[in-house]
Each structure stands twice: as structure tokens, then as C-alpha cells.
Amino acid sequence: MPRNRLDEFRVGVFISVGLVLAMVVIFMIGSDSELFQRKYVLFSNFKTVSGLRVGAPVQLAGFKVGHVDKISFPDDPASQEITVRLSLNKEYQSRIRTDSVATIETQGLLGDKFVYVSVGSEAQSVIPDRGILPSKDVTSIFSLAEKAGTILDDISGASKSINDMISSLTPQGGGDIKAIISSVRKTVEQVEKGNSLVHALVYDPKGEDVISNLSAAMKSVKGILAGAEEESKGNIGGLIANMRAASADLKIVLDAVRRGEGTVGRLVMDPSLYDEMRSLFGKANRNRLLRAVVRTTMTENDKRELK
């Protein structure tokens, strides 16, 4: 009996230790795989998953908060996006908001993919369970390489066009280009070695003083012209005002003439008076008495006008 009890005790201890070890292992695995944490689900759509796999980690600002639960095409055949279902820890739901963005990033040298989620702002609302998390497709190395190849092809085509253009130049055109280059070279040599004004301005130490004096003179001339312009503006304004006043006075006089007022108006508008005056002046040239009568008549008319 005592031996049987000892064996039973040993078996019990062995089983107890095994259960404890099993519980420790379960808790360790559970803490790593988040088996005992509350979950909620979000969906995010991408044009390409770039090698992302189910079980890949989901990081919130670099901290693991869940994993990729499923990758599938949407039910709508017309949609060209891929739906990624994310299983996330419930305790971090308050930090994932409507302005958060999910991107597929590369981790490590082996190129393992994971989903990176940015932290949302407090002003935005929390994304509910089974809601849509906004996404952004990141340019991959392969797409960059493809674009680089396209750019190289464009550069190659441009180089070929330039070569063709240069090759198409006629001997005469080539000679013209050589002549232009030779002329430019001679001009530069004359500026460097000659005694011209340009040489003095460029190479003579006093050239800087000359340029400074010219600049000061130009400023003075500019100031004088500006003052003259302002003065001329004032004179022109006064002249225009005087012309307007004279035009108004002339209009009044012409209106009076049209109405037949005054001596000039009567002479212009009354033909009979013109004929009488012509007859009188014709006779006055032959008769002194008539001349005196005409003078008297004109004097009386003037007096009447004054009244």
C-alpha cells in the first residue's frame, strides 16, 4: 500500500507539472497571437497588395495592433481593387479614425509585407466595427523601375533626334555655323586684347568707376524726367481745363448766332439785312451823305443792343 501511494503521488506530481507547463505555453502562445484579446474588423481596399499575405502584421504608428485576416476580391466584378480584412485589437480602436490611412509597407531585407496604419486625429470620428479604413497605394520598386525604363527610352529617343538633326546639316549649313563660331571667337579676342570701350569697361580697374558714374547719371536723368513729367501733367491739366472753358463760351456764342441774336446773329441769320447792308455800303462808297446815315444807323443799332 505505501508503495502504491508513492507511485500515485509521483504520477500526480508529474501530471500537475505537465499541466502547469502546458498552461504556461498556452499563455505564451496566446499573448503572442493575441488569442485572449477582444477583436474588431476593418476593411481596406488596394489596387495591388504587392505580395501581402494572410497573417501579416498590422502596425499602428509602428506598434503591432493586429494582423491581416483575409485577402479577397470584392463581389463586384467591375471593381479593380482588392479587399483586405484586418483583425485589430479592440483597445486601439479609439486611435484609428476616419483620417487614418492604411498603406502596404516592406519590412526587413527579405521584403516581408505588412499593413501600416497612421494614427487619426482627435477631431475625426472613430471608425466603427466592420467599417472602411481609407487606403493609399505606395509606389513599389518595380513600378519605379518601369518608370525609369520609360524615362531612359525617352532620353534615348531625344538623343537620336539630336544626332539626326546634326547629321542632316548640309555642308553649307555646317560652314555657316563654323563662320558664326569664328566671328564670336574674334569678337571675344578683340574685347580681351583690344583698346575698345568694352575692353576698358570689363578689364580696366577704372571701368567700375565709369559704370558707377553712368549709373548715377542715369538716376539723375530719371529723376529729372520724372519731375518734368509731373510738371507737364499739371500744365496739361490746366490747359485742358482752359480749353474746356473756352469751348463752353464758344458754344454759347454760336447758339446766340443761330438764334439771330446780336449784330453777328442778324447778319448771319437775316438775309434781308445782309442785302440792305450791302446796298447801303455800295451807295455809301458814292455818297458822303449816305455814309453819314449808315454810321448813324449802326450807332443806333448798337445802342439798342446794349439796352
DRENRO-677897 format. One record per residue (C-alpha): x, y, z; residue number from 1; chain. Coordinates in nm, 4 decimals, padded with zeros to 6 digits. Example, Ala and Ser with C-alpha at 12.3 -4.5 7.8 and 13.67 -1.06 7.14 Angstrom:
REM residues 2
((01.2300 -00.4500 00.7800) 1 A)
((01.3670 -00.1060 00.7140) 2 A)
//
This chain:
REM residues 307
((00.0000 00.0000 00.0000) 1 A)
((00.2633 00.2586 00.0908) 2 A)
((00.4437 00.1829 -00.2362) 3 A)
((00.1260 00.2289 -00.4395) 4 A)
((00.0556 00.5616 -00.2729) 5 A)
((00.4100 00.6780 -00.3504) 6 A)
((00.3648 00.5881 -00.7150) 7 A)
((00.0319 00.7675 -00.7258) 8 A)
((00.1901 01.0731 -00.5682) 9 A)
((00.4668 01.0729 -00.8266) 10 A)
((00.2172 01.0400 -01.1079) 11 A)
((00.0104 01.3243 -00.9627) 12 A)
((00.3140 01.5490 -00.9348) 13 A)
((00.4155 01.4672 -01.2912) 14 A)
((00.0685 01.5427 -01.4232) 15 A)
((00.0489 01.8671 -01.2230) 16 A)
((00.3850 01.9857 -01.3535) 17 A)
((00.2777 01.8938 -01.7059) 18 A)
((-00.0455 02.0894 -01.6692) 19 A)
((00.1414 02.3912 -01.5351) 20 A)
((00.3878 02.3792 -01.8238) 21 A)
((00.1032 02.3394 -02.0701) 22 A)
((-00.0750 02.6433 -01.9231) 23 A)
((00.2454 02.8473 -01.9405) 24 A)
((00.2946 02.7510 -02.3037) 25 A)
((-00.0693 02.8341 -02.3847) 26 A)
((-00.0427 03.1748 -02.2200) 27 A)
((00.2835 03.2473 -02.4014) 28 A)
((00.1331 03.1494 -02.7357) 29 A)
((-00.1850 03.3368 -02.6541) 30 A)
((-00.0015 03.6556 -02.5652) 31 A)
((00.1933 03.6381 -02.8895) 32 A)
((-00.1038 03.5541 -03.1132) 33 A)
((-00.3463 03.7750 -02.9195) 34 A)
((-00.5894 03.4879 -02.8591) 35 A)
((-00.7295 03.6354 -02.5415) 36 A)
((-00.7807 03.9920 -02.6636) 37 A)
((-01.1040 04.1432 -02.7911) 38 A)
((-01.1060 04.1988 -03.1650) 39 A)
((-01.2870 04.4054 -03.4235) 40 A)
((-01.2663 04.4057 -03.8023) 41 A)
((-01.1906 04.6783 -04.0573) 42 A)
((-01.1769 04.6576 -04.4358) 43 A)
((-00.9332 04.8380 -04.6633) 44 A)
((-00.9159 04.8357 -05.0445) 45 A)
((-00.5953 04.8421 -05.2514) 46 A)
((-00.5237 04.8375 -05.6240) 47 A)
((-00.2477 04.5846 -05.5574) 48 A)
((-00.1419 04.4025 -05.2412) 49 A)
((00.2214 04.3769 -05.3577) 50 A)
((00.2787 04.0293 -05.2105) 51 A)
((00.0902 04.0859 -04.8839) 52 A)
((-00.0138 03.7576 -04.7198) 53 A)
((-00.2755 03.6464 -04.4700) 54 A)
((-00.1331 03.6669 -04.1191) 55 A)
((00.0904 03.9650 -04.1965) 56 A)
((00.1121 04.2092 -03.9057) 57 A)
((-00.0821 04.5329 -03.8856) 58 A)
((00.1050 04.8203 -03.7217) 59 A)
((-00.0394 05.1382 -03.5799) 60 A)
((00.2359 05.4017 -03.5868) 61 A)
((00.4904 05.1170 -03.5772) 62 A)
((00.3186 04.9232 -03.2945) 63 A)
((00.1570 04.5869 -03.3727) 64 A)
((-00.2179 04.6032 -03.3175) 65 A)
((-00.3469 04.3126 -03.5274) 66 A)
((-00.2977 04.1041 -03.8382) 67 A)
((-00.4298 04.0521 -04.1885) 68 A)
((-00.7247 03.8166 -04.1588) 69 A)
((-00.8270 03.7748 -04.5229) 70 A)
((-00.7392 03.8961 -04.8739) 71 A)
((-01.0042 03.8681 -05.1439) 72 A)
((-01.1567 04.0293 -05.4494) 73 A)
((-01.4814 04.2223 -05.3975) 74 A)
((-01.8145 04.0805 -05.5077) 75 A)
((-01.8483 04.3431 -05.7810) 76 A)
((-01.6613 04.2182 -06.0927) 77 A)
((-01.6296 04.5761 -06.2212) 78 A)
((-01.4179 04.6756 -05.9209) 79 A)
((-01.0430 04.6534 -05.9825) 80 A)
((-00.9435 04.6773 -05.6160) 81 A)
((-00.8544 04.4033 -05.3682) 82 A)
((-01.0224 04.3949 -05.0274) 83 A)
((-00.8020 04.3298 -04.7241) 84 A)
((-00.9757 04.2387 -04.3986) 85 A)
((-00.7879 04.3478 -04.0876) 86 A)
((-00.8360 04.1895 -03.7463) 87 A)
((-00.7430 04.4528 -03.4875) 88 A)
((-00.7265 04.4728 -03.1101) 89 A)
((-01.0333 04.6433 -02.9677) 90 A)
((-00.8336 04.8514 -02.7218) 91 A)
((-00.6741 05.0513 -03.0061) 92 A)
((-01.0000 05.1290 -03.1852) 93 A)
((-01.0144 05.4819 -03.0423) 94 A)
((-00.6878 05.5708 -03.2202) 95 A)
((-00.7971 05.4609 -03.5668) 96 A)
((-01.0225 05.7327 -03.7074) 97 A)
((-01.1665 05.8423 -04.0391) 98 A)
((-00.8499 06.0357 -04.1324) 99 A)
((-00.6246 05.7344 -04.0661) 100 A)
((-00.4666 05.5832 -04.3768) 101 A)
((-00.3569 05.2236 -04.4391) 102 A)
((-00.0558 05.1515 -04.6619) 103 A)
((00.1293 04.8335 -04.7525) 104 A)
((00.4939 04.8645 -04.6478) 105 A)
((00.8020 04.6441 -04.6735) 106 A)
((00.9772 04.5156 -04.3626) 107 A)
((01.3356 04.3918 -04.3491) 108 A)
((01.5753 04.2844 -04.6202) 109 A)
((01.3610 03.9870 -04.7174) 110 A)
((01.0791 04.2154 -04.8285) 111 A)
((00.8094 04.0911 -04.5909) 112 A)
((00.4939 04.2960 -04.6301) 113 A)
((00.2818 04.4437 -04.3528) 114 A)
((-00.0002 04.6954 -04.3232) 115 A)
((00.0904 05.0307 -04.1707) 116 A)
((-00.1919 05.2426 -04.0244) 117 A)
((-00.1467 05.6077 -03.9301) 118 A)
((-00.2921 05.7436 -03.6065) 119 A)
((-00.6058 05.9521 -03.6572) 120 A)
((-00.6686 06.2993 -03.5195) 121 A)
((-00.8922 06.3608 -03.2220) 122 A)
((-01.1199 06.5884 -03.4250) 123 A)
((-01.2294 06.2991 -03.6503) 124 A)
((-01.4720 06.0215 -03.5609) 125 A)
((-01.3725 05.6639 -03.4753) 126 A)
((-01.4177 05.4044 -03.7498) 127 A)
((-01.6799 05.1542 -03.6276) 128 A)
((-01.6522 04.7765 -03.6373) 129 A)
((-01.6579 04.6393 -03.9955) 130 A)
((-01.6030 04.9906 -04.1284) 131 A)
((-01.3871 05.1014 -04.4208) 132 A)
((-01.0325 05.2174 -04.3453) 133 A)
((-00.9017 05.4630 -04.6106) 134 A)
((-00.6006 05.3330 -04.8010) 135 A)
((-00.3194 05.4675 -05.0146) 136 A)
((-00.1206 05.2728 -05.2717) 137 A)
((00.2535 05.3211 -05.2302) 138 A)
((00.4777 05.3199 -05.5353) 139 A)
((00.6728 04.9961 -05.5426) 140 A)
((01.0285 04.9371 -05.6574) 141 A)
((00.9016 04.7556 -05.9651) 142 A)
((00.6855 05.0492 -06.0760) 143 A)
((00.9767 05.2867 -06.0166) 144 A)
((01.1998 05.0650 -06.2279) 145 A)
((00.9357 05.0626 -06.5008) 146 A)
((00.9110 05.4428 -06.4963) 147 A)
((01.2908 05.4692 -06.5017) 148 A)
((01.2962 05.2468 -06.8095) 149 A)
((01.0408 05.4705 -06.9797) 150 A)
((01.2477 05.7804 -06.8975) 151 A)
((01.5612 05.6165 -07.0372) 152 A)
((01.3733 05.5313 -07.3555) 153 A)
((01.2640 05.8956 -07.3882) 154 A)
((01.6209 06.0162 -07.3342) 155 A)
((01.7463 05.7704 -07.5937) 156 A)
((01.4851 05.8926 -07.8419) 157 A)
((01.5780 06.2564 -07.7777) 158 A)
((01.9471 06.1781 -07.8277) 159 A)
((01.8698 06.0046 -08.1550) 160 A)
((01.6672 06.3057 -08.2715) 161 A)
((01.9570 06.5395 -08.1907) 162 A)
((02.2006 06.3154 -08.3753) 163 A)
((01.9702 06.3044 -08.6769) 164 A)
((01.9359 06.6826 -08.6727) 165 A)
((02.3118 06.7328 -08.6589) 166 A)
((02.3686 06.4726 -08.9293) 167 A)
((02.1100 06.6374 -09.1547) 168 A)
((02.3030 06.9648 -09.1639) 169 A)
((02.4300 07.0366 -09.5134) 170 A)
((02.7972 07.1224 -09.5666) 171 A)
((02.6880 07.4797 -09.6332) 172 A)
((02.4963 07.4899 -09.3052) 173 A)
((02.7960 07.3466 -09.1242) 174 A)
((03.0139 07.6150 -09.2808) 175 A)
((02.7737 07.8870 -09.1630) 176 A)
((02.7876 07.7535 -08.8085) 177 A)
((03.1683 07.7480 -08.8222) 178 A)
((03.1704 08.1065 -08.9517) 179 A)
((02.9431 08.2203 -08.6691) 180 A)
((03.1617 08.0494 -08.4092) 181 A)
((03.4741 08.2045 -08.5651) 182 A)
((03.3149 08.5503 -08.5617) 183 A)
((03.2166 08.5151 -08.1974) 184 A)
((03.5691 08.3992 -08.1124) 185 A)
((03.7228 08.7003 -08.2890) 186 A)
((03.4871 08.9369 -08.1089) 187 A)
((03.5819 08.7898 -07.7726) 188 A)
((03.9527 08.8178 -07.8572) 189 A)
((03.9094 09.1829 -07.9547) 190 A)
((03.7333 09.2519 -07.6271) 191 A)
((04.0114 09.0793 -07.4334) 192 A)
((04.3110 09.2301 -07.6153) 193 A)
((04.1819 09.5424 -07.7884) 194 A)
((04.1572 09.9039 -07.6740) 195 A)
((03.7837 09.9394 -07.7225) 196 A)
((03.5381 10.0867 -07.4755) 197 A)
((03.4045 09.7401 -07.3930) 198 A)
((03.7590 09.6223 -07.3084) 199 A)
((03.8076 09.9227 -07.0802) 200 A)
((03.4763 09.8659 -06.9056) 201 A)
((03.5491 09.4964 -06.8491) 202 A)
((03.9225 09.4846 -06.7753) 203 A)
((04.0255 09.8390 -06.6764) 204 A)
((04.0128 09.8983 -06.2974) 205 A)
((03.8573 10.2367 -06.3727) 206 A)
((03.5811 10.0694 -06.5662) 207 A)
((03.3884 10.0063 -06.2473) 208 A)
((03.4052 10.3796 -06.1660) 209 A)
((03.2814 10.4625 -06.5147) 210 A)
((02.9885 10.2265 -06.4761) 211 A)
((02.9103 10.3723 -06.1330) 212 A)
((02.9170 10.7258 -06.2755) 213 A)
((02.6934 10.6206 -06.5625) 214 A)
((02.4534 10.4625 -06.3175) 215 A)
((02.4439 10.7801 -06.1065) 216 A)
((02.3917 10.9922 -06.4181) 217 A)
((02.1072 10.7707 -06.5327) 218 A)
((01.9440 10.8018 -06.1914) 219 A)
((01.9726 11.1823 -06.2113) 220 A)
((01.8253 11.1889 -06.5607) 221 A)
((01.5475 10.9605 -06.4464) 222 A)
((01.4681 11.1955 -06.1566) 223 A)
((01.4663 11.4995 -06.3857) 224 A)
((01.2393 11.3263 -06.6341) 225 A)
((01.0071 11.2188 -06.3564) 226 A)
((00.9820 11.5781 -06.2288) 227 A)
((00.9266 11.7097 -06.5783) 228 A)
((00.6607 11.4502 -06.6349) 229 A)
((00.4762 11.5503 -06.3177) 230 A)
((00.5014 11.9196 -06.4085) 231 A)
((00.3827 11.8552 -06.7624) 232 A)
((00.0901 11.6590 -06.6241) 233 A)
((-00.0114 11.9636 -06.4174) 234 A)
((00.0291 12.2036 -06.7136) 235 A)
((-00.1624 11.9760 -06.9430) 236 A)
((-00.4389 11.9538 -06.6862) 237 A)
((-00.4655 12.3329 -06.6684) 238 A)
((-00.4547 12.3638 -07.0464) 239 A)
((-00.7324 12.1106 -07.0825) 240 A)
((-00.9432 12.2986 -06.8263) 241 A)
((-00.8937 12.6269 -07.0151) 242 A)
((-00.9828 12.4610 -07.3435) 243 A)
((-01.2993 12.3206 -07.1906) 244 A)
((-01.3992 12.6676 -07.0613) 245 A)
((-01.3254 12.8294 -07.3990) 246 A)
((-01.5243 12.5595 -07.5740) 247 A)
((-01.8205 12.6250 -07.3454) 248 A)
((-01.8051 13.0009 -07.4136) 249 A)
((-01.7776 12.9416 -07.7868) 250 A)
((-02.0824 12.7153 -07.7727) 251 A)
((-02.2838 12.9919 -07.6035) 252 A)
((-02.1818 13.2425 -07.8727) 253 A)
((-02.2662 13.0030 -08.1555) 254 A)
((-02.6050 12.9275 -08.0017) 255 A)
((-02.6777 13.3021 -07.9867) 256 A)
((-02.5734 13.3417 -08.3510) 257 A)
((-02.8060 13.0571 -08.4550) 258 A)
((-03.0943 13.2278 -08.2746) 259 A)
((-03.0209 13.5519 -08.4647) 260 A)
((-02.9266 13.7470 -08.1536) 261 A)
((-02.6838 14.0378 -08.1762) 262 A)
((-02.5365 14.2062 -08.4809) 263 A)
((-02.3459 13.8984 -08.5947) 264 A)
((-02.6517 13.6812 -08.5467) 265 A)
((-02.8701 13.9111 -08.7515) 266 A)
((-02.6116 13.9412 -09.0261) 267 A)
((-02.5804 13.5631 -09.0446) 268 A)
((-02.9426 13.4586 -08.9999) 269 A)
((-03.1306 13.7509 -09.1682) 270 A)
((-03.0640 13.7614 -09.5457) 271 A)
((-03.2615 14.0835 -09.5952) 272 A)
((-03.0437 14.2705 -09.3503) 273 A)
((-02.7386 14.1436 -09.5303) 274 A)
((-02.8763 14.2695 -09.8626) 275 A)
((-02.9642 14.6089 -09.7171) 276 A)
((-02.6210 14.6439 -09.5642) 277 A)
((-02.4604 14.5513 -09.8909) 278 A)
((-02.6733 14.8075 -10.0781) 279 A)
((-02.6011 15.0775 -09.8268) 280 A)
((-02.2296 15.0120 -09.8291) 281 A)
((-02.2334 15.0149 -10.2069) 282 A)
((-02.4060 15.3514 -10.2194) 283 A)
((-02.2016 15.4831 -09.9329) 284 A)
((-01.8952 15.4479 -10.1402) 285 A)
((-02.0518 15.7066 -10.3765) 286 A)
((-02.2327 15.9392 -10.1396) 287 A)
((-02.0926 16.1028 -09.8321) 288 A)
((-02.4446 16.1739 -09.7013) 289 A)
((-02.5357 15.8097 -09.7193) 290 A)
((-02.2161 15.7241 -09.5363) 291 A)
((-02.3225 15.9503 -09.2532) 292 A)
((-02.6681 15.7899 -09.2456) 293 A)
((-02.5154 15.4420 -09.2306) 294 A)
((-02.2892 15.5392 -08.9439) 295 A)
((-02.5882 15.6837 -08.7560) 296 A)
((-02.7959 15.3700 -08.8167) 297 A)
((-02.5205 15.1384 -08.6960) 298 A)
((-02.4710 15.3502 -08.3851) 299 A)
((-02.8406 15.3345 -08.3010) 300 A)
((-02.8448 14.9580 -08.3520) 301 A)
((-02.5544 14.9192 -08.1154) 302 A)
((-02.7313 15.1298 -07.8531) 303 A)
((-03.0408 14.9132 -07.8849) 304 A)
((-02.8351 14.6000 -07.8393) 305 A)
((-02.6800 14.7421 -07.5251) 306 A)
((-03.0263 14.8173 -07.3833) 307 A)
//
